[in-house]
Amino acid sequence: MAALTSKQISIAKALVFVLCLLPLAYIVYAALTENLGTDPVKSLIHLTGEWAIRLFLLTMAISPMRAWLGLNSALRFRRMLGLYTWFYASLHLLVVVTYLFGWDWSIAKEELAERPYIFVGFAAWVLMVPLGLTSNNRAVRALRKNWVRLHMLVYPAVILAWVHIALQIRSSYFDAALYAVLIICLLFQRFQKLQKRL
């Protein structure tokens, strides 16, 4: 497959940037027009969390897309998608801390005791922090080979993100099962790649 030109990549990056902002635009619009349903806080938590995991999986799909479809230019978008993943995950955490905890540690302790999946989700976010902070050229140059090792945190982070979702299941298992299949496929591709190196 022919590689994209610099101009095409710039246009595509601008398009991807805007597309990644559309969920936020929808959330803000729904909040301002009071169209978040009967439980706005729950809707905000779910919407921000759902977009975080969707973008997480899309980011992880970049390498397989390159390997299976020959889309080498797709790598140009991985960093942006990864940072948007972190952005929506951080927004998700901010909504929880603000509207569920009210920035009150005593309430937070009660909620964490009753809902352990919150702690698991927080652990996933913590693992994403160094990934987000080192997603720049300066960090790549400074860390060198350690940058690759550091960014292997993406694997436990995505697994914890899935556990965070799975622990909340009350009726439908469809989303959790779908995410599990996608994560297994993405991790299997990376396992195969690692085996070839050994």
Beta strands, then each sheet from edge to edge (+ up, - down):
end
